[in-house]
Amino acid sequence: MRIGVPKEIKNNENRVALTPAGVVSFVEQGHEVYVETNAGEGSNFTDDQYAEAGATIVSTAREAWEQEMIMKVKEPLEEEFDYFYEGQILLTFLHLANEPEVTKALIDHKVVGIAYETVQLPNGSLPLLTPMSEVAGRMASQIGAQFLEKTKGGKGVLLSGIPGVAPGNVTVIGGGGVGTGAAKIAVGLGANVTMMDVNASRLRELDDLFGNQVNTVMSNPLNIEQAVANSDLVIGAVLIPGAKAPTLVTEEMVKKMSPGSVIVDVAVDQGGIFETIDRVTTHDDPTFEKHGVVHYAVANMPGAVPRTSTIGLTNVTVPYALQIANKGYKKACEENESLRKGINTLDGYCTFEAVAEAHQLDFKDISELLASK
């Protein structure tokens, strides 16, 4: 199979879908890999390294996009829609529940849209999302600590505190991979950390993991309101696989936060959990202020640490992509239920129910479509 790796064009998205080591994995099994020139530059991988690994370096995005299977990191932007064609296989983070235009373009062009974030194992875990969740969660606490500085618009609080001065208060809403990563860094900084989740069993696991280093609280409107009001930093870390994130923190709750407090919403790529976040920001201009509170709403946080993120992503995506390259997507998805759950669009239909609901589209069962081929 011919695999194309275009350069990412989203603002400050410095990741790339394949490392040179990932290229070797495909080439060794007889596949051809076409990498757009400078695609790996942001992650400190050179064209020469890709060429030595066996890739063909192409000079334009179109040459990368015209291959049979496209591997990307982030959802395609509007200027990339022209590269779509019927039957093209696209593997990337799609987040379609929050991307109506991308959804429409994939359906209209009959692209096989496979979303990393909805590939799901029988135990409910999301193997292709996990590394980026770990990165984003860890970054969230670092970023929050940074924007609490007075020079960055914050209230001037050092999360760790010092002898004689209490540490800052951090609330993490969501106890999955993102939330756990955020809590680890916040605890390491010495903050007073509260973790919230709707699952009592998960709270017990977090209590076992962190011991008395974090406070675990059931997530409900009253508890959220109280925790948010007392927080210097609130981190949104809620994920419903493939679906829009629920609004859990209302505008009235944000108004009760003290001036200069900080919100970091890792879930913003799925719509976010804060009512006050009405736009996505970029690494170039990452924050805005509303009701005196600093809001950080960058949708591609791991793009700021691309070397770590790219290697982590390739480690988990290559085995799945190889199954598709070796067997074709139909057989690969028939044999691998986890991979089958990753297909969000096929043959001009939406095949992921939460996305169909988000955009009021007809839903088509993926098993029926595959059986008809």
Beta strands, then each sheet from edge to edge (+ up, - down):
strand 1: 2-5
strand 2: 32-36
strand 3: 56-58
strand 4: 69-71
strand 5: 89-92
strand 6: 112-115
strand 7: 169-173
strand 8: 192-197
strand 9: 214-218
strand 10: 233-236
strand 11: 262-265
strand 12: 287-290
strand 13: 293-296
strand 14: 343-346
strand 15: 349-350
sheet 1: 3+ 2+ 1+ 4+ 5+ 6+ 14- 15+
sheet 2: 9+ 8+ 7+ 10+ 11+ 13+ 12-
end
